[in-house]
Amino acid sequence: MRWNLRMKAAEAGIWKSTEMRRRLADAGLEISAGKMSALWTGTPTTIRLDDLDVICAVLACEPTDLLLCEPEKVAARKPTKKVEATGGAVVTPRLGRHRSVPPA
């Protein structure tokens, strides 16, 4: 996912994070200067849905305008199949947590 806050803010005539922060506060969302800086300059690892709702209301946009899918990055993460050197069998890596077998 790509975070598109600055572009949507620019389209709304908001050029500085302090202006965005003021408008969010006017809409009822108090954000610290540090959190606003993180939202403004980078991609957040998490964001509360309530906060996203207020941001969308201030910018008159939808969440899909702020969160842009990047399918090419998803495709690049897909593991490739490997061939074992001894038997030639195809081995597909298991994703997720490695769970132990329950006791017998």
HELIX and SHEET records of a PDB file:
HELIX    1   1 LEU A    5  GLU A   11  1                                   7    
HELIX    2   2 SER A   17  ASP A   26  1                                  10    
HELIX    3   3 ALA A   33  THR A   41  1                                   9    
HELIX    4   4 LEU A   49  LEU A   59  1                                  11    
HELIX    5   5 PRO A   63  LEU A   66  1                                   4    
HELIX    6   6 PRO A   71  ARG A   77  1                                   7    
SHEET    1   A 2 ARG A   2  TRP A   3  0                                        
SHEET    2   A 2 LEU A  67  LEU A  68 -1                                        
SHEET    1   B 2 LYS A  82  VAL A  83  0                                        
SHEET    2   B 2 VAL A  90  VAL A  91 -1                                        
END                                                                             
